[in-house]
């Protein structure tokens, strides 16, 4: 029998339970995000603070947000799970980045902001709970300042060892070209990266496996 995503009303409970009582972050940022963002020097000052700004959507325990902060960005990290955010905040304080990251608990299905950012990132923004991912990412394009970037890294398919029923997502997984189409960018945007990247992983039984990631980086004129 095919599984289906849980209702949206369960989102905060689902993710709070998913993060549980102990850290699940490896201590490393997402490699595809690092590879895609690293060529970008922290951008121009947009708010008078003298520090370029970044927004990390679905930040979880803060791996990518902390890496961005360490590179020189002033980061706003948004996630629905309070326990994940608390761990990110504690780690930021521990490593001396507490003043460079703002932690926001919110449901991205509904969250909006009047702030604008030099860089907006979303890594593996997938959910087993009903979640309008495509609409959230289209809204994210409006958060990018002229000259800024949006970077989206996502799974393009299930792991080589898994069946589709084992990895239920609220929206179908898409490749880079489909991801660009879903962003509905219009005029004034340049697609700088749209690639399918295969990485080696380890299956639950310890055997070698692979996973395809969709990596997209677009720039607003």
Long-range contacts (C-beta under 8 A, 24 or more apart in sequence): 2-164, 2-165, 3-165, 3-168, 4-168, 5-127, 5-128, 5-129, 5-130, 5-131, 5-168, 5-169, 5-170, 6-128, 6-129, 6-130, 7-129, 7-130, 8-109, 8-129, 8-130, 8-131, 10-129, 11-80, 11-107, 11-109, 11-127, 11-129, 11-130, 11-131, 12-80, 12-81, 12-107, 14-127, 14-128, 14-129, 15-79, 15-80, 15-81, 15-84, 15-129, 16-81, 16-82, 16-83, 18-81, 19-60, 19-61, 19-81, 19-83, 19-84, 19-87, 20-83, 21-83, 23-61, 23-87, 24-61, 25-60, 25-61, 25-62, 25-63, 25-87, 26-63, 27-63, 28-63, 29-63, 29-64, 29-66, 29-67, 30-63, 30-64, 30-123, 30-124, 30-153, 31-199, 32-123, 32-153, 32-197, 32-199, 32-213, 32-215, 33-64, 33-67, 33-121, 33-123, 33-151, 33-153, 34-67, 35-215, 36-151, 36-153, 36-193, 36-215, 36-217, 37-68, 37-71, 37-119, 37-121, 37-149, 37-151, 37-217, 38-71, 40-119, 40-149, 42-71, 42-72, 42-73, 42-118, 43-118, 43-119, 43-147, 43-148, 43-149, 44-118, 44-147, 46-116, 46-117, 46-118, 46-145, 46-148, 47-115, 49-74, 52-118, 52-119, 53-115, 53-116, 53-117, 53-118, 53-119, 54-117, 54-118, 54-119, 54-120, 54-121, 55-113, 55-115, 55-117, 55-119, 55-120, 55-121, 55-140, 55-143, 56-121, 56-122, 56-123, 57-108, 57-120, 57-121, 57-122, 57-125, 57-136, 57-140, 58-108, 58-122, 58-123, 58-124, 58-125, 59-84, 59-85, 59-88, 59-103, 60-84, 60-88, 61-87, 61-88, 61-91, 62-87, 62-88, 62-89, 62-91, 62-92, 62-101, 62-103, 64-121, 64-123, 65-92, 65-101, 66-91, 66-92, 66-95, 66-97, 66-101, 68-119, 68-121, 69-97, 69-100, 69-101, 70-95, 70-97, 73-100, 73-118, 73-119, 74-100, 74-101, 75-100, 75-101, 75-102, 76-101, 76-102, 76-104, 76-113, 76-115, 76-117, 77-101, 77-102, 77-103, 77-104, 78-104, 78-105, 78-106, 78-108, 78-111, 79-104, 79-105, 79-106, 80-105, 80-106, 80-107, 80-108, 81-105, 108-136, 109-135, 109-136, 112-139, 113-143, 115-143, 116-143, 116-144, 116-145, 116-148, 117-143, 117-144, 117-145, 117-148, 118-144, 118-145, 118-147, 118-148, 118-149, 119-144, 119-148, 119-149, 119-150, 119-151, 120-144, 120-148, 120-149, 120-150, 120-151, 121-150, 121-151, 121-152, 121-153, 122-150, 122-151, 122-152, 122-153, 122-154, 123-153, 123-154, 124-153, 124-154, 124-155, 125-152, 125-154, 126-154, 126-155, 126-169, 126-170, 126-171, 126-173, 127-169, 127-170, 128-168, 128-169, 128-170, 129-170, 130-170, 131-170, 131-171, 132-170, 132-171, 133-170, 133-171, 134-171, 134-182, 137-179, 137-182, 137-183, 138-182, 138-183, 138-184, 141-183, 141-185, 141-189, 141-218, 141-220, 144-220, 145-220, 146-220, 146-221, 147-219, 147-220, 147-221, 148-219, 148-220, 149-192, 149-217, 149-218, 149-219, 149-220, 150-183, 150-216, 150-217, 150-218, 150-220, 151-215, 151-216, 151-217, 152-179, 152-183, 152-214, 152-215, 152-216, 152-217, 153-213, 153-214, 153-215, 153-216, 154-179, 154-213, 154-214, 155-211, 155-212, 155-213, 155-214, 156-196, 156-212, 156-213, 156-214, 157-211, 157-212, 159-201, 159-203, 159-209, 159-210, 159-211, 160-203, 160-209, 160-210, 160-211, 161-203, 161-204, 161-205, 161-207, 161-209, 173-214, 174-214, 175-212, 175-214, 176-214, 176-215, 176-216, 178-214, 179-214, 179-216, 180-216, 180-218, 183-216, 183-218, 185-218, 188-220, 188-221, 189-218, 189-219, 189-220, 189-221, 190-218, 190-219, 190-221, 191-216, 191-217, 191-218, 192-217, 192-218, 192-219, 193-217
